[in-house]
Amino acid sequence: MRLCALVGMGIALGTATAAAQTCQDVRFAPGTSGAEINGLAPTEAVLCYQMRTGAGQSATLRVVEGSNVVFTVEGVADARDELQFTTEAGTYRIFVAQLARAVDAQPFRLAINVSGRADTSTRSAVEAGRWELQETERGAEARFTVPGSGGWERAAVSCSVNRPPEFLYEKAGETALPRTDGSLTPVVAEIVVQGSARRHPLTLVGRHAQDSYWESFEPLTGAFLQDFAAGSSIRLVTENGTQVFTAGLSGTSRAVATMRRRCGI
């Protein structure tokens, strides 16, 4: 359940204080995938925990006791009492706080489960690559660049405070997209989320008068950004199924969280 934006802002502000403190490790007993945190959410401060995960695992967090307690997973979601997401390899910080300030500290019990085998298979440079976050003066961009013998290609999801989020694609060398200025090409972005491929139709318009790239003709939807943040891979295909671009989605959850903060999307 997503709580109101005001609560999310309060938790986000609280994390600034928690960032300076040492986070307690979430420990899983050998041979298990679950753990529980029992504690007291203070009236003003924020508690900080951290857990280490592998890529492609399924994490579920739920407040099983404590009606006035919520948590934030940094870079994933704010002010929740229940959450499920696909993990990246690394460490996630979890901030626990009161929903509405009470007179006394509030007891809580937070259940955490991380299931599924981490993806340690050998992958291509494209699949194993990471979307790099770049913050600009007026917005943010998640960029994925692939070098290759036939040239390079680059994809990006970007936003600014006065422009809606958009998808951009560039490639040097052969491509299935027309290199005609103003050309409109329907494509589908297939994003794999928890093993299920979700399809997002896009129309790419060619910009080749001076530079050479394609950008989305319509603004990206909230559903696209949600799947882009939670997914494990993305594939761009034409209407007849020809693959244009493919990449893993490491780094996108934090990038989208930054875009939401910087651009208000």
Helices and strands as residue ranges (DSSP letters): H 5-18, E 24-25, E 34-41, E 47-53, E 58-65, E 69-73, E 77-80, E 82-86, E 90-98, E 106-115, H 125-128, E 132-135, E 139-148, E 151-160, E 163-171, E 184-193, E 196-207, E 213-216, H 222-230, E 233-238, E 243-248, H 252-263
